[in-house]
């Protein structure tokens, strides 16, 4: 099983690399609504580089997965950013799941998350965690439908020009079907 072998009609999925920086930056710019919600400003000029090469302390980019979802025209319409073995050895962390406005609410995100969960479990992961800024109610609802449960809320923290509490969510994979 591979992370990038997801059954999506009319879409393909592959690992993103340095050569995809322009497409990633364009996707971030198309997702202005998300950027304003979370950071209070558009994506900066280094956003693509950051998503490709930033990793949590103690991890390397070899622990990182950035998968791109492409439409039939070859345009990047979504991405999944995740790391394995974070915050512990048996847990994987989703840093971002983002889709262009025209690719949202079509079931693509559900298939990507389900395939990622299956891949994580097959690779020895026992849980997946993520954070959702409290103001992003649509995302919280989506992740809840995907089997994630609230673990805790953080103290307010700075994201760009905005301050948010973050809902930390977790999905156990041990007894998942």
Secondary structure, DSSP 8 states (H G I E B T S, - for coil): --TT----TT-EEEE--GGGHHHHHHHHHHTHHHHHHHTSS---TTHHHHHHH---TT--GGGEEEEEEE-TTS-EEEEEEEESS-SSTTEEEEEEEEE-GGGTTSSHHHHHHHHHHHHHHHTT--EEEEEEETT-HHHHHHHHHTT-EEEEE---EEETTEEE-EEEEEEE-TT--
